């Protein structure tokens, strides 16, 4: 019977040895990184998401926007940001649905209108995109160059699609310029 106790004794000794201090660094030695201050307030999820979008981390940005939705609630700004992240991830159907919800939430929120127009252009719907960009342009009083350029591209595309036969579709790219401003660029 002694042989059955020996493995148990060895395992017990190893467990006790693992519990002993090895002389490693501790949080109080001044060389270890500090712990997380759980009492501090975190950064705004929208700001984090915008920074991640600028760095091309669209999936992480989407997570930050979802966190913002949980923290501040679902509003046109949050929905527009979520839609923009989905657009960059190539999820055009989701982006369109979310951006339409943002526009329904606040029909005067210009960034949501602009982003919806971009999605519609990417989906090959220049006529509807033109109408959306016209709304954004009117609400913005024509002050934003990027919206003016988006409208110009949508008008040109809708007119060529009406009068000409099938052509190669231009490749549109959504570029963020500052807080809530986006530029639609085309590589014709």
Order of alpha helices (4+ residues) and beta strands (2+ residues): alpha-alpha-alpha-alpha-alpha-alpha-alpha-alpha-beta-beta
